[in-house]
């Protein structure tokens, strides 16, 4: 009990904000500058203002400006950050900002190419020039997040002064939310509006508890006006504050207090933010500028049902932790844990309100927090129906209300605050090292080819492959992942961008899966690598779950000048040119793609080598024999099927003459198939023009390596099919000129 009492006496009002700031520094370190949603668009607005003497950008449908669709956002965040950018020499920005044209954004299930731009030095930070200016802006943004955590803690103390646990929980739901840490350490106007909204929420709860106070009304009016100049989400605050003010005036009969509050809000809004809304009206014919934004970004007509069924999961996940440009998952256990906590909090909140239904302050505070969250959610839904924006981070302007509601629910269930806060704290520290940093580092350099690698010496121009590590040939299925490590030793840096492709191809040359990338899975362009250095380049080739096929497969590795140059022919050390550089991988077997003959086939049942049964056969078009086989047990070997048409029936120890022969291999080596699986072999007989004769056909299996046939209960281990009439295909005569 003494330890518990000591825990309650800790100075959390500054410990939790400090913990948030320190953990946020790890996110600042882990994530390069432009790897959070819309970060370079936000920087584009800052840069435009700095380059144009304080003038704001004007939104247009074209995409030529760096500020993109953020050009019509409220400007307060950008105006505050512009002096930081202007104070640092950022002349190197053009060289620093080189976009990765093969980036994969918005597809967290896919791997690699997370980086929006190329970074010469992703880790440790480059503290010079444009990069230094960007870090200072991000540090200022992190400070805004720190104030947000402080305000949430103070709001919780106003809500329940005797409950330290409630305040710790509320602050922790924001401070140790990996997504909030990630966004707070990035360039985003979400950080300013979240801070202003949290301060407003603190003041709102104080107003509901203590009634109107002139100085508080002035402060609330200032906060709401600034929030509406930081992001349109700030307008929701004004609506909720006015509704709460009307409730307080009704409860206390203090109409004068309501008039002062309303006057302060209107006066500050008119003086500080009104000009920007009038500017929108003049430029775009609308107060909010959302139409111009949607016209630039791209609109849609989604229904509420579509949002709930197709996008809610991504929305939920991206509230708790989806890094990069919606491309880096955390652990599934993390999402499950937060889902469970959220569900418990909803139940607990209902219990809390039921217990305190006679307490006017508790009920009004809960109603205000719910209203703020619901109004913000409704606005986001309305916006998401018009343009793709179902992102959890867009609820961060209301993170104070959300965190307080979650804390109220959990606290009412009597769950100890440390039981929730400590695991969240530990995970928030680990997340950047586990999930973010590995996505952006350059490929490691090694002194020599490791013993585990298979040596190679293949060149594509000045690009040299000295070895690779690939799995031994095996059976692959839909959804499997193929690890691959390539060791490059460039002869010299490329004068232009060259892109690498790695394809899993079947026997017909069709690609089942492909990676297009620059070295380092997109992190290191060929124009930057150092001649003579050995780069260890790691990849994982994902076979899509919807892939279909039944075939031998191999990796096809090659290079081409980006973006649309022809494939470069690989050369061996001897100078011999290859059609393609390939690595055999075994077989791809999709159980659903196993072929069988139709009902018109002739059934059989002969078993070869006590392992392979002929289920049925069919002869068609006068020259095509199809055989359906099934393994009765697993068997290995380089096995093929022979099909021989003899002029006369075969007689043991008697001479025979072959009229035509068409051997064929199974679609994949039988080593990779399992007992019970079926497959077809197709045998197309080549016949001279006008050929038309009947022959007996003999089929069987042989091991090409051992030059031995599989046993069968027939002479010479061959099954005789009934006499078949062979007819050569008709030849196209062509047109005479």
ZAPADO-50813 format. One line per field, with one value per residue (C-alpha): residue number from 1; residue in one letter; x, y, z. Coordinates in steps of 0.25 Angstrom, whole numbers, plus 2048, in hexadecimal, padded with zeros to 3 digits. Example, Ala and Ser with C-alpha at 12.3 -4.5 7.8 and 13.67 -1.06 7.14 Angstrom:
2
fikol: (1,2)
vexdo: (A,S)
px: (831,837)
py: (7EE,7FC)
pz: (81F,81D)
This chain:
737
fikol: (1,2,3,4,5,6,7,8,9,10,11,12,13,14,15,16,17,18,19,20,21,22,23,24,25,26,27,28,29,30,31,32,33,34,35,36,37,38,39,40,41,42,43,44,45,46,47,48,49,50,51,52,53,54,55,56,57,58,59,60,61,62,63,64,65,66,67,68,69,70,71,72,73,74,75,76,77,78,79,80,81,82,83,84,85,86,87,88,89,90,91,92,93,94,95,96,97,98,99,100,101,102,103,104,105,106,107,108,109,110,111,112,113,114,115,116,117,118,119,120,121,122,123,124,125,126,127,128,129,130,131,132,133,134,135,136,137,138,139,140,141,142,143,144,145,146,147,148,149,150,151,152,153,154,155,156,157,158,159,160,161,162,163,164,165,166,167,168,169,170,171,172,173,174,175,176,177,178,179,180,181,182,183,184,185,186,187,188,189,190,191,192,193,194,195,196,197,198,199,200,201,202,203,204,205,206,207,208,209,210,211,212,213,214,215,216,217,218,219,220,221,222,223,224,225,226,227,228,229,230,231,232,233,234,235,236,237,238,239,240,241,242,243,244,245,246,247,248,249,250,251,252,253,254,255,256,257,258,259,260,261,262,263,264,265,266,267,268,269,270,271,272,273,274,275,276,277,278,279,280,281,282,283,284,285,286,287,288,289,290,291,292,293,294,295,296,297,298,299,300,301,302,303,304,305,306,307,308,309,310,311,312,313,314,315,316,317,318,319,320,321,322,323,324,325,326,327,328,329,330,331,332,333,334,335,336,337,338,339,340,341,342,343,344,345,346,347,348,349,350,351,352,353,354,355,356,357,358,359,360,361,362,363,364,365,366,367,368,369,370,371,372,373,374,375,376,377,378,379,380,381,382,383,384,385,386,387,388,389,390,391,392,393,394,395,396,397,398,399,400,401,402,403,404,405,406,407,408,409,410,411,412,413,414,415,416,417,418,419,420,421,422,423,424,425,426,427,428,429,430,431,432,433,434,435,436,437,438,439,440,441,442,443,444,445,446,447,448,449,450,451,452,453,454,455,456,457,458,459,460,461,462,463,464,465,466,467,468,469,470,471,472,473,474,475,476,477,478,479,480,481,482,483,484,485,486,487,488,489,490,491,492,493,494,495,496,497,498,499,500,501,502,503,504,505,506,507,508,509,510,511,512,513,514,515,516,517,518,519,520,521,522,523,524,525,526,527,528,529,530,531,532,533,534,535,536,537,538,539,540,541,542,543,544,545,546,547,548,549,550,551,552,553,554,555,556,557,558,559,560,561,562,563,564,565,566,567,568,569,570,571,572,573,574,575,576,577,578,579,580,581,582,583,584,585,586,587,588,589,590,591,592,593,594,595,596,597,598,599,600,601,602,603,604,605,606,607,608,609,610,611,612,613,614,615,616,617,618,619,620,621,622,623,624,625,626,627,628,629,630,631,632,633,634,635,636,637,638,639,640,641,642,643,644,645,646,647,648,649,650,651,652,653,654,655,656,657,658,659,660,661,662,663,664,665,666,667,668,669,670,671,672,673,674,675,676,677,678,679,680,681,682,683,684,685,686,687,688,689,690,691,692,693,694,695,696,697,698,699,700,701,702,703,704,705,706,707,708,709,710,711,712,713,714,715,716,717,718,719,720,721,722,723,724,725,726,727,728,729,730,731,732,733,734,735,736,737)
vexdo: (X,X,X,X,X,X,X,X,X,X,X,X,X,X,X,X,X,X,X,X,X,X,X,X,X,X,X,X,X,X,X,X,X,X,X,X,X,X,X,X,X,X,X,X,X,X,X,X,X,X,X,X,X,X,X,X,X,X,X,X,X,X,X,X,X,X,X,X,X,X,X,X,X,X,X,X,X,X,X,X,X,X,X,X,X,X,X,X,X,X,X,X,X,X,X,X,X,X,X,X,X,X,X,X,X,X,X,X,X,X,X,X,X,X,X,X,X,X,X,X,X,X,X,X,X,X,X,X,X,X,X,X,X,X,X,X,X,X,X,X,X,X,X,X,X,X,X,X,X,X,X,X,X,X,X,X,X,X,X,X,X,X,X,X,X,X,X,X,X,X,X,X,X,X,X,X,X,X,X,X,X,X,X,X,X,X,X,X,X,X,X,X,X,X,X,X,X,X,X,X,X,X,X,X,X,X,X,X,X,X,X,X,X,X,X,X,X,X,X,X,X,X,X,X,X,X,X,X,X,X,X,X,X,X,X,X,X,X,X,X,X,X,X,X,X,X,X,X,X,X,X,X,X,X,X,X,X,X,X,X,X,X,X,X,X,X,X,X,X,X,X,X,X,X,X,X,X,X,X,X,X,X,X,X,X,X,X,X,X,X,X,X,X,X,X,X,X,X,X,X,X,X,X,X,X,X,X,X,X,X,X,X,X,X,X,X,X,X,X,X,X,X,X,X,X,X,X,X,X,X,X,X,X,X,X,X,X,X,X,X,X,X,X,X,X,X,X,X,X,X,X,X,X,X,X,X,X,X,X,X,X,X,X,X,X,X,X,X,X,X,X,X,X,X,X,X,X,X,X,X,X,X,X,X,X,X,X,X,X,X,X,X,X,X,X,X,X,X,X,X,X,X,X,X,X,X,X,X,X,X,X,X,X,X,X,X,X,X,X,X,X,X,X,X,X,X,X,X,X,X,X,X,X,X,X,X,X,X,X,X,X,X,X,X,X,X,X,X,X,X,X,X,X,X,X,X,X,X,X,X,X,X,X,X,X,X,X,X,X,X,X,X,X,X,X,X,X,X,X,X,X,X,X,X,X,X,X,X,X,X,X,X,X,X,X,X,X,X,X,X,X,X,X,X,X,X,X,X,X,X,X,X,X,X,X,X,X,X,X,X,X,X,X,X,X,X,X,X,X,X,X,X,X,X,X,X,X,X,X,X,X,X,X,X,X,X,X,X,X,X,X,X,X,X,X,X,X,X,X,X,X,X,X,X,X,X,X,X,X,X,X,X,X,X,X,X,X,X,X,X,X,X,X,X,X,X,X,X,X,X,X,X,X,X,X,X,X,X,X,X,X,X,X,X,X,X,X,X,X,X,X,X,X,X,X,X,X,X,X,X,X,X,X,X,X,X,X,X,X,X,X,X,X,X,X,X,X,X,X,X,X,X,X,X,X,X,X,X,X,X,X,X,X,X,X,X,X,X,X,X,X,X,X,X,X,X,X,X,X,X,X,X,X,X,X,X,X,X,X,X,X,X,X,X,X,X,X,X,X,X,X,X,X,X,X,X,X,X,X,X,X,X,X,X,X,X,X,X,X,X,X,X,X,X,X,X,X,X,X,X,X,X,X,X,X,X,X,X,X,X,X,X,X,X,X,X,X)
px: (800,80B,811,804,802,810,80C,800,809,812,812,80B,807,815,81A,811,813,822,821,819,823,82F,828,824,833,835,82A,830,83D,837,82E,835,82F,824,81F,812,805,806,812,819,80C,80C,81A,817,80D,818,822,818,815,824,828,81D,81E,813,809,800,7FF,7F2,7EC,7EB,7E7,7F5,800,80C,80E,815,809,7FF,7F2,7F6,7F6,7E8,7EA,7E9,7F7,7FA,803,80B,80C,812,81C,820,82A,831,833,837,841,849,851,849,84F,852,843,842,84E,848,83A,83B,82E,82E,825,823,81E,812,809,7FC,7FE,804,803,80D,81C,827,828,822,82A,824,831,83F,848,857,857,84B,852,858,851,858,858,85C,854,846,847,84A,83E,835,83A,837,829,827,82C,822,817,81B,81B,80C,809,810,806,7FB,7FE,800,7F2,7EC,7F1,7EC,7DF,7DE,7E1,7D6,7CD,7D0,7DA,7DB,7DF,7ED,7EB,7E1,7EB,7F6,7ED,7E8,7F6,7FC,7F1,7F7,805,808,800,80A,802,801,810,813,80A,80F,81D,81A,817,807,7FD,7F6,800,7FC,7ED,7EE,7F5,7EB,7DF,7E5,7E7,7D9,7D4,7DB,7D4,7C7,7C6,7CA,7BF,7B5,7BA,7BB,7B2,7B6,7C2,7C5,7D4,7D2,7C8,7D2,7DC,7D2,7CE,7DD,7E0,7D4,7D7,7E6,7E1,7D8,7E4,7EC,7E3,7D4,7D2,7D3,7C6,7C0,7C5,7BE,7B1,7B2,7B7,7AB,7A1,7A8,7A7,798,797,79E,796,789,78E,794,78A,797,794,79E,7A9,7A4,7A4,7B2,7B7,7B0,7B5,7C3,7C2,7BC,7C6,7D2,7CE,7CB,7D8,7E1,7DB,7CF,7D9,7DD,7CF,7CB,7D7,7D2,7C5,7CC,7D5,7CD,7BE,7BD,7C1,7C9,7D1,7CD,7C8,7D5,7DD,7D4,7D5,7E4,7E5,7DA,7CB,7C2,7B4,7B5,7AA,7AA,7A8,7B5,7BD,7B8,7BB,7C7,7CF,7CB,7D6,7E1,7DB,7DC,7EA,7EF,7EB,7F4,800,801,80E,814,80A,800,80A,810,808,80C,809,7FB,7FB,7FC,7F0,7E9,7EC,7E8,7DB,7D8,7DB,7D2,7C7,7C9,7C9,7BC,7B5,7BC,7B8,7A9,7AB,7B1,7A6,79C,7A2,7A3,796,792,79F,79C,7AB,7AF,7A4,7A6,7B5,7B3,7A8,7B2,7BD,7B4,7AE,7BC,7C1,7B4,7B3,7C2,7BF,7B3,7BB,7C6,7BB,7B5,7C2,7C7,7BA,7BF,7CE,7D7,7DA,7D6,7E3,7E3,7ED,7E2,7DB,7E7,7E1,7D7,7E2,7E0,7D1,7D3,7DE,7D6,7CA,7D3,7D9,7CB,7C7,7D3,7D4,7C5,7C9,7D3,7DF,7EC,7F2,800,7FA,7F6,800,80D,80B,807,814,81D,817,817,826,829,820,829,835,82D,824,829,839,83A,832,83B,849,852,856,862,870,878,887,886,87C,877,879,86A,868,869,874,871,877,86D,86D,862,86B,872,869,870,869,874,86A,85D,856,848,840,843,839,82C,81D,816,808,7FF,803,811,81D,82A,836,842,84F,857,865,869,876,875,880,87C,870,866,864,855,84B,84B,840,840,836,834,829,824,821,81A,81E,816,81E,812,815,80E,814,81E,826,82A,834,840,84B,849,83A,839,842,84F,84E,859,85E,862,869,878,881,888,87F,877,869,860,853,847,839,82D,825,816,80E,800,7F5,7ED,7F8,7F4,7FC,803,811,820,825,832,836,839,843,846,848,843,845,83A,82F,82D,83A,83B,841,850,855,85D,86C,874,882,886,87F,873,866,85A,84C,849,84F,846,847,83E,835,82D,81E,812,806,7F8,7EF,7E3,7EA,7EC,7E6,7DE,7D8,7C9,7BF,7C2,7CF,7D2,7D4,7DF,7E6,7F4,7FE,80D,818,80E,80D,806,7F8,7F2,7E4,7E0,7E4,7DF,7E3,7DF,7E1,7E8,7F5,7F3,7F4,7F0,7F3,7ED,7F6,7F5,800,7FD,809,815,820,82D,835,836,82A,824,819,81B,810,814,80B,810,80D,80A,806,812,816,821,82F,829,82E,825,824,820,816,817,81B,817,81D,819,81D,813,810,819,823,81C,826,81D,80F,808,800,7F2,7F5,7F2,7F8,7F8,802,800,806,805,80A,811,80C,80F,805,7F9,7FC,7F1,7F3,7EF,7F9,7FA,800,808,80B,813,81D,82C,837,83E,84B,84B,846,83D,82E,824,81E,810,808,80B,816,821,81A,811,802,7FC,7F0,7E6,7E9,7E8,7E6,7F1,7EE,7F7,7F2,7ED,7F8,7F4,7F6,7F8,7F3,7FA,7FE)
py: (800,80A,807,80A,816,81B,818,821,82C,82D,83A,835,843,844,836,831,83D,83B,82C,82F,839,830,824,82D,830,822,823,830,828,81B,821,82A,837,834,826,82B,82E,83B,83F,845,84C,853,856,85B,866,86A,86B,873,87D,87F,880,88A,894,88F,88D,881,877,876,868,864,857,855,84D,855,85B,854,858,850,84F,855,863,866,862,86D,873,875,869,86D,87B,877,86D,877,87F,872,86E,87C,87D,871,870,866,868,859,856,853,848,843,841,836,82E,81F,81C,80D,810,807,80F,80B,7FC,7F8,7E9,7EB,7EC,7F6,803,80A,817,822,829,824,827,828,827,821,81E,825,832,83C,849,853,85B,858,84B,853,85D,851,84B,858,859,84B,84E,85A,850,846,852,854,845,847,852,849,83E,849,84E,841,83E,84B,849,83B,842,84C,840,838,840,834,82A,82A,81C,823,82E,824,81B,827,82D,81F,81C,828,828,81A,818,815,81C,829,828,826,831,83B,839,83C,848,849,854,849,84B,85A,858,84C,855,860,856,84F,85D,860,853,856,864,85E,854,85F,867,85C,85A,868,870,87C,885,891,88E,87F,884,88D,881,878,882,884,875,872,87D,878,869,86E,874,868,85E,85D,853,85F,864,857,85C,869,862,859,865,86D,861,85F,86E,86D,862,869,876,86D,866,873,87D,885,88B,896,88B,885,892,895,887,889,897,893,887,88F,89B,893,88A,897,89D,891,888,88E,894,887,882,88E,88C,87E,884,88E,884,877,87C,874,877,86A,867,859,859,85D,853,848,84C,84C,83F,837,835,829,825,81B,817,815,806,806,80D,804,7F7,7FB,805,805,7FA,804,80F,808,803,810,817,80E,80B,80B,811,817,81B,810,806,800,7F7,7F5,7E8,7E2,7E0,7EF,7F1,7E6,7EB,7F9,7F4,7EC,7F9,801,7F7,7F6,806,807,7FD,804,812,80D,808,815,81D,814,815,824,827,831,839,844,848,839,837,845,842,835,83A,845,83B,832,83D,842,834,831,83F,83D,82F,834,83F,835,82B,836,83A,82B,829,834,830,825,829,81E,820,81E,82A,833,831,837,845,83D,835,83C,838,82A,827,82D,824,818,81B,81D,80F,808,80F,80B,7FC,7FE,7FA,7FF,80B,805,7F8,800,80B,803,7F9,805,80C,800,7FD,80C,80C,7FF,802,80C,802,7F6,7FB,809,809,7FC,801,80D,809,807,7F9,7F4,7F3,7E7,7E4,7D7,7CD,7C5,7B6,7B4,7BB,7B4,7BB,7C1,7CA,7D1,7DF,7E8,7F4,7F9,7F2,7E5,7DA,7D2,7C8,7C5,7BE,7B8,7AC,79E,799,796,796,7A4,7A8,7B4,7BE,7B9,7C2,7C0,7C6,7CA,7D1,7D6,7DB,7E7,7EC,7F8,7FB,80A,812,813,820,81E,816,807,7FF,7F0,7E6,7D9,7D0,7C2,7BC,7AF,7A5,7AE,7BA,7C1,7C9,7C4,7CF,7DB,7E5,7F2,7FA,802,7FB,7FA,7F7,806,80D,80E,813,80E,81C,81C,80F,80E,806,7FA,7F9,7EC,7EF,7E4,7E6,7DF,7DC,7D4,7D1,7CF,7C5,7CB,7C3,7C4,7BE,7B2,7A8,79A,79B,79B,7A8,7B0,7BE,7C8,7D3,7DF,7EE,7F9,808,80F,811,80A,805,7F7,7EC,7EC,7DE,7D8,7D3,7C8,7CA,7C3,7CE,7C4,7CB,7C5,7C6,7C8,7C5,7BB,7B4,7A7,7A6,799,79A,7A2,79A,7A0,794,79B,79B,78C,788,77C,777,779,76E,76A,765,756,751,748,744,73F,742,744,742,73F,74E,755,751,754,759,75C,75F,767,768,774,77C,770,773,777,76D,771,769,76B,765,764,761,756,758,762,75F,766,767,76E,767,768,762,75B,75A,751,74F,741,73D,72F,72A,727,719,716,713,716,722,72E,73B,749,751,75D,760,76C,76B,775,779,77C,78A,789,77F,774,777,783,77C,775,768,76A,775,775,77B,77A,777,77B,774,77B,772,779,773,776,77D,775,769,760,753,74A,746,73F,749,744,74D,74C,753,754,75A,763,763,754,750,746,744,743,736,733,725,725,721,72B,732,739,73A,738,742,73D,740,74F,756,761,76C,778,786,78D,797,7A5,7A7,7B6,7C1,7C2,7D0)
pz: (800,803,7F5,7EF,7F7,7F2,7E4,7E5,7EA,7DE,7D7,7CA,7C5,7C0,7C0,7B6,7AC,7AE,7AB,79F,79A,79C,795,78A,788,784,77A,775,773,76D,762,757,754,74A,74E,755,74E,746,74C,740,73C,749,747,73A,740,74A,73E,735,740,743,734,731,73D,745,73A,73B,730,727,725,717,710,70A,711,70E,71C,728,731,72A,730,73D,736,73B,749,754,755,764,766,759,75D,76A,764,759,761,765,756,752,75D,758,74B,743,735,734,735,726,727,734,72F,724,723,723,716,71A,728,72E,736,73C,73B,749,745,73A,73D,73A,733,73F,73D,736,732,732,73E,73D,74D,753,760,768,765,75B,763,758,74E,74A,753,75F,75D,75B,768,76F,76A,76E,77C,77D,779,784,78E,78A,78C,79A,79D,799,7A2,7AE,7AA,7AA,7B8,7BD,7B7,7BE,7CC,7C9,7C6,7D2,7DC,7E5,7DB,7D7,7D0,7C6,7C3,7C0,7B8,7AF,7AD,7AA,79F,798,79C,799,78D,782,777,77F,782,774,76F,77A,776,767,75F,760,764,76C,777,779,778,782,78C,78B,78B,798,79F,79B,7A0,7AD,7AE,7AA,7B5,7BF,7BA,7BB,7CA,7CF,7C5,7BD,7C0,7B8,7B7,7B3,7A9,7A3,7A2,79C,792,78E,78E,785,77B,77A,778,76D,766,769,762,75F,76A,773,76F,776,783,782,77F,78C,794,791,793,7A1,7A4,7A1,7AB,7B6,7B3,7B5,7C1,7C8,7C2,7BF,7B1,7B3,7B4,7A7,7A0,7A4,79F,792,790,793,789,77E,780,781,775,76D,770,76F,765,75E,754,74F,74D,746,73D,73A,736,72C,726,726,728,735,743,746,73A,73A,72C,727,72F,72A,71C,71D,725,71E,722,724,728,733,73B,74A,749,740,74A,755,74E,746,74D,75C,75F,758,760,76D,76B,766,773,77B,772,763,760,753,749,74E,74A,757,761,76F,776,775,784,785,77D,784,792,78E,789,796,79E,796,797,7A6,7A7,7A0,7AA,7B5,7B0,7B0,7BE,7C3,7BD,7C3,7D1,7D0,7C9,7D5,7D4,7CA,7C8,7C5,7BC,7B5,7B3,7AE,7A4,79F,79D,796,78D,78A,785,77E,777,773,76E,766,75F,75B,756,74E,748,746,73E,734,733,739,747,751,759,768,76A,765,772,77A,77B,785,78B,799,799,794,79E,7A9,7A5,7A4,7B2,7B8,7B3,7B8,7C5,7C8,7C6,7D2,7C9,7CE,7C6,7C6,7C0,7B4,7B3,7B5,7AA,7A1,7A5,7A2,795,790,793,78C,77F,778,779,775,76A,765,764,75D,751,74E,750,744,741,74A,744,746,744,73D,738,744,743,743,736,728,720,713,709,700,6FB,6F6,6F0,6FC,706,70B,713,71B,722,727,733,72E,734,72F,724,72B,72A,72B,72D,72C,737,739,73B,734,73B,732,734,729,72A,721,71E,714,70B,70B,70F,704,6FD,6FD,705,703,709,70D,70A,711,70C,70F,701,6FE,6F3,6E8,6EC,6F3,700,70D,715,712,71A,713,71B,71C,725,734,731,72C,736,72D,71F,716,714,722,724,726,71C,721,72E,730,734,73A,734,73B,736,738,72C,730,728,727,72F,722,719,711,70A,70A,704,706,70A,70A,70E,703,707,6FE,6FD,6F4,6F2,6FA,6F6,6E9,6E3,6DD,6E6,6E7,6E2,6ED,6EA,6F0,6F4,6E7,6DF,6DB,6DB,6E2,6DE,6EC,6FA,701,70E,70F,71B,719,717,719,71C,71E,723,71C,70F,70D,700,6FD,6F0,6ED,6EC,6DE,6E2,6E2,6F1,6F4,701,6FE,708,704,70E,719,71A,70E,709,6FC,6FF,6F0,6E3,6D7,6C8,6C0,6B3,6AD,6B4,6C2,6CE,6DC,6E8,6F6,701,710,71A,723,72B,72B,721,71D,711,703,6FE,6F0,6E8,6DB,6D0,6C4,6B8,6B2,6A4,6A8,6B6,6BF,6C1,6CB,6C5,6B7,6AE,6AF,6A7,6AE,6A5,6AF,6BD,6C7,6D4,6DF,6ED,6F8,6FB,707,70C,714,720,723,722,72D,72D,727,71E,710,703,6F4,6EA,6DC,6D0,6C2,6B7,6AB,69E,690,687,683,68C,690,696,6A2,6AC,6BA,6C4,6D0,6DC,6E8,6F2,6F2,6FB,6F1,6FA,6FD,6EF,6F5,6F4,6FF,701,6FB,6FA,6EB,6E1,6E1,6EC,6E1,6E2,6D4,6D1,6C6,6B7,6B5,6A7,6A5,69C,69A,69C,690,68B,688,679,67B,671,663,65F)
